[in-house]
C-alpha cells in the first residue's frame, strides 16, 4: 500500500534542549548551599521551633551536643530511650563534662570564654535528660548554652 | 526507506535525566543546618546562700509531666503566658517615696505583685517528664515578654527597637563608634529589664 507523503501540519515538538541547563542551574544551587554534615546523626533530631531566637554566628565557638531517641535502625539494639550523642558516638550523661572540656582544650585560648554549647535536642525528649546535661555543664563551668531550634512560629503541642 | 549515511547527532535528551539524578541526590542528602536558638546562661555551680526574696517578687511558672502549664498555682494557657509575664514584670509596685520606685513601668502598681523589674524574678520549674518541645515554647514566651518590654523602652528612649539595636551592634559592618554608643544604650535597657530567669532545682509540689 502506498503511503502518501505526510504533510507537516501538526505542531512542532517543544524543544527540550534547554532543560539540562535549567536542571544544572538547580543542581549548582544545591551544591553550593549544601553544608556537608561532619558527623552522622545516630539519634533522631527533630528540633523544636521558636521565634525569639538569636543567631549562632561563629561556627568555631560552638560545641554541639545532640540528644534524641536512637534512629529507627538502631532502636532495635539501643532501645527507645533518649540518648546523648557527642561527636559521632553515643555517650552517657557522665561523659558530657569531660567531652566538653576536651573540645574546649582544642580551641584557641582567645575564644575559650566565648564558647557556647549548642544543645540540639529532639522535641519529643523529656526535659529530665536536658537538665542532667545542664548540671554536668555547670560542674565544668561551661555556662553559655544555646537551645538550638528551627526558626519559625512555635507549633501547638497536643496536650 | 533511505539510508542515512551522516553521523547521527548525539542525543542530549538523557542529559536532563543525568542532571536530575544528581539534583535528586543533593536534594536528599542536604540537611539545611540550623544555626539559631535561644541563648541562656546557666548559673554557676558554687551557689551563694540564697537571699531572702519576697514572694511577691517571684513569678512561678511550672510545667508538669503532662505538659500542662501552671502560673502562680493556676492552670494557664501558653498563649496567655506572655501577657501575664509582662503584667508581672511591668508592675512596679513600690511606692513613689521608695528609693527603687520604677518610674518607667506602665503596670498596675499593685502591692501584691513585683516591686520593680530589677527585683522581679521568674522562676521556671519543669517536671523531668515534660516534653522538650513544650519547654522551649515556655522559654520562647518568656523571652518574648522580656523582648516586648525592652523594645518598648528602647522605642521610647532611642526611637528604635531593642532587637534592631542588638542586630546593628552584632553586625560586623557597624563602625566602632556606633558600637560604643549602642553598647551603653543596650546595657541601659538591659538594666531596666534584666532577665532574671531562675531554673532552680526545687521540688515541684502541686
Interface residues (C-beta under 8 A of the other chain):
Chain A: X16 X17 X19 X20 X23 X24 X26 X27 X30 X31 X33 X34 X35 X37 X47 X48 X50 X51 X52 X53 X54 X55 X56 X57 X59 X116 X118 X119 X121 X122 X123 X124 X125 X126 X127 X128 X130 X131 X134 X137 X138 X139 X141 X143 X144 X145 X146 X147 X148 X149 X150 X151 X154 X155 X157 X159
Chain B: X12 X13 X15 X16 X19 X20 X22 X23 X26 X27 X29 X30 X31 X32 X33 X34 X35 X36 X37 X38 X39 X40 X41 X42 X43 X44 X45 X63 X66 X67 X68 X126 X127 X128 X129 X130 X131 X132 X133 X134 X135 X136 X137 X139 X140 X143 X144 X147 X170 X199 X201
